[in-house]
Amino acid sequence: MSETPPVRSSLSERDREQGSHLADVALVALERGCLAFGGPAAHIAMLREEVLVRRNWLSEQEFLDLLGITNLIPGPNSTEMVILCSYRRAGWLGLLVGGILFIFPAAAIVLA
């Protein structure tokens, strides 16, 4: 007599975890994009507090490594940091969601 394989749910554990990480990234990026004022130095300080202290997404060394990378490439450091932290948390989709939701509030204000 052969055993029947277990029934699989529609979402695997990995898919649920990815969705949870993506929701975290979306919330952090949108909050920083809407509420963070003071320029890149202030944004990065607030981002550090959020991803290191509150959410424990990265270690101090990982955060500093990402900050070093953003200082090597041209562009706004705070935006690059949000995008890189989002990528580390939720992969390529996190990179897109984090970047869009961080940039959108400022872009909408300027367009208005």
N, C-alpha and C positions, 0 to 999 in steps of 0.2 A: 504494500500500500504506500503510495507516495504522499508526501505532505504538501499541502498547498502553501505557496509563499504568503507571507504576511501582506495584508492590504496596506498600500502606501497612501498617505495623505496627499492632497494636491500640492501642498507646499512642503518642501524639505526643510529640515532644521537650518540648513545653510541659507536658503531663500528667506526664511523668516528673520534670521540674524541680519542678512543684508538689508532687508526692508527696515528693520529697527535702526541700523546704523545710518541708513539714508535719511530717515526721519530725524535722527539726532543732528546730522549734518545740516539739514534744511532749517531746523530750528535755530541752531547756533549762527549760521550764516545770515539768516534773515534778521535775527535780533541784532547782530553786530552791524549789519547794513543799515538798519533803521535807527538804532539807539547810540551808536558809537560816534562821538564827535571829538575833535582835537587833533586830527591828522594821523599819519601812519604810526608815530611813536605811541600815541594813546590807543589806537586800534590794536597794535601788537601787544601792548600791556594787558588790555582787556581780553584779547584772545588767549594769551598765556594763562591768565587766571581761569578762563573757562575750560580750556582743553587739558591743562595740567592739574590744576588744583581741584576744580569741581568735578570734571568728567573723567580724568585720568586716561585720556586717549593716548598720550605720548609721554615719554620720559623727558626729563629736563634736557638731557643730552640730545635726544632726537629733535626737540624743539629748537635748540640752539643750532643744530646742523641745518635744519630747514631755514632758519633765519640767515645763516651764512650763505646758503644757496641764493636766497632772495636778494642778498646784497651784491651778488655777482652778476645778476641779470638785470637789464634795464626794466623800468616800470615801477608802478606803485607797490612798495613792499608789503603794505597791509593786505592788499588784494591778493598778492601772490601767496602770502602766508595762509590766508583763509582757504585759498584753492589747494595749496599743498597739504594742509591739515585735513581738509575734506577728502582729498585723494587717499591719504593714509588711513582714514577711518572707513571709507566706503568705496574705494576703487574709482574707476573711470566715471561711473555714473555720479558718484559723490563729488568728483572734481567738477563736473558740469553743473550739478545742482548747487553746490556751494558757491561757485563762481557767479552764476546767474543771480542767485538770491542775495548775495552780498553786493553786487553791482547795481541791481535793479532799483532799490530805493533811491539812491543818489541820482541815477539816470532819470528816474521819473520826476524827481524834484526839479532837476535842471530843465527837463522838457516842459514842465508846467510853467 
